[in-house]
């Protein structure tokens, strides 16, 4: 019988008392909750390096390729990978979407972007923002 009671006490069961011996929180009391750490945001230099890598990999035009980038000043790094095929924009330019990884310390996030061919056949990055699944 003693072993049974020890098992209940160490099994994670809770006991309650009806005499108000435990502290209670009022409805207007708020406790801080543990929040997931927000990943570091890319610096302007990080974004510039990611844009350059995107332009480079899109200019190469090879299928299934990606281009790494790294910022030794911030320790951030990643790679840029074109998505799908190119398409014509509303103004008739050739455009293509891409994803860029962003790794800084232990956190990893993704950026989505779009680029269109500009003068001299060089790809110009039009958007580069946090990726939203959807």
C-alpha positions in Angstrom: 0.0 0.0 0.0 2.8 2.4 0.7 4.3 1.9 -2.7 1.0 2.8 -4.3 0.9 6.1 -2.4 4.4 7.0 -3.3 3.6 6.3 -7.0 0.7 8.7 -6.9 2.8 11.4 -5.2 5.6 11.2 -7.7 3.4 10.6 -10.7 2.6 14.2 -11.3 -0.9 14.2 -9.8 -2.0 17.4 -8.1 -3.7 17.7 -4.8 -6.1 20.4 -4.0 -7.2 21.9 -0.7 -10.6 23.5 -0.2 -9.5 25.7 2.7 -7.8 28.4 0.6 -4.3 27.5 1.7 -2.9 28.1 -1.8 -2.1 31.5 -3.3 -4.6 32.6 -5.9 -4.1 35.1 -8.6 -6.7 37.8 -9.1 -8.1 38.3 -12.6 -6.3 41.7 -12.9 -2.9 40.2 -12.2 -0.9 39.3 -15.3 2.2 37.2 -15.4 4.9 37.4 -18.0 4.8 34.5 -20.3 7.8 32.9 -21.9 8.0 34.0 -25.5 9.9 32.5 -28.2 13.0 34.6 -29.0 12.5 36.7 -32.1 15.1 35.9 -34.7 17.5 38.7 -35.4 16.5 40.9 -38.3 18.8 41.3 -41.2 20.9 44.5 -41.3 21.0 46.7 -44.4 24.4 45.2 -45.2 23.0 41.6 -44.8 20.2 42.5 -47.2 22.6 44.1 -49.7 24.8 40.9 -49.7 21.7 38.8 -50.2 20.5 41.0 -53.1 23.9 40.7 -54.8 23.8 36.9 -54.4 20.3 36.9 -55.9 21.4 39.0 -58.9 24.4 36.7 -59.4 22.5 33.4 -59.3 19.7 34.8 -61.6 22.3 36.1 -64.1 24.0 32.6 -64.3 20.6 31.2 -65.3 21.5 27.7 -64.5 18.7 25.4 -63.4 18.5 24.3 -59.7 21.4 26.5 -58.6 21.8 28.6 -55.5 24.3 31.2 -54.5 25.7 31.5 -50.9 26.3 34.9 -49.2 28.0 35.8 -45.9 28.5 39.0 -43.9 31.6 38.6 -41.7 30.7 41.8 -39.8 27.4 40.4 -38.4 28.1 36.6 -38.7 24.9 36.3 -40.8 24.9 34.1 -43.9 22.6 32.3 -46.2 21.9 31.3 -49.8 19.6 32.4 -52.5 17.7 30.0 -54.7 15.5 30.9 -57.7 12.0 29.6 -57.8 10.1 28.2 -60.7 10.5 29.8 -64.2 10.8 33.4 -65.2 7.6 35.3 -66.2 6.7 38.5 -67.9 5.9 41.5 -65.7 3.0 43.9 -66.5 5.5 46.1 -68.3 6.9 43.2 -70.4 10.2 42.7 -68.5 11.4 39.2 -67.6 11.1 38.5 -63.9 11.7 35.7 -61.4 11.0 35.0 -57.8 13.5 33.6 -55.3 14.0 32.5 -51.7 16.9 33.5 -49.6 17.9 31.8 -46.3 19.0 34.0 -43.4 21.0 32.4 -40.7 22.4 34.3 -37.7 23.6 32.4 -34.7 21.1 29.7 -33.9 18.2 31.3 -35.7 17.2 30.7 -39.3 14.5 32.5 -41.3 13.6 33.0 -44.9 13.2 36.0 -47.2 11.2 36.1 -50.4 12.1 38.3 -53.3 11.4 39.2 -56.9 13.8 40.4 -59.5 13.4 41.6 -63.1 16.0 42.0 -65.8 17.2 45.6 -66.2 19.6 47.2 -68.5 22.6 45.2 -69.7 20.8 41.9 -68.8 21.5 42.4 -65.1 18.8 41.3 -62.7 17.4 44.1 -60.4 16.0 43.1 -57.1 12.5 44.7 -56.6 11.4 43.1 -53.4 13.1 41.3 -50.5 11.0 40.7 -47.4 10.3 38.1 -44.7 8.8 35.0 -46.3 5.1 34.4 -45.4 3.8 30.9 -46.0 0.5 30.9 -47.7 
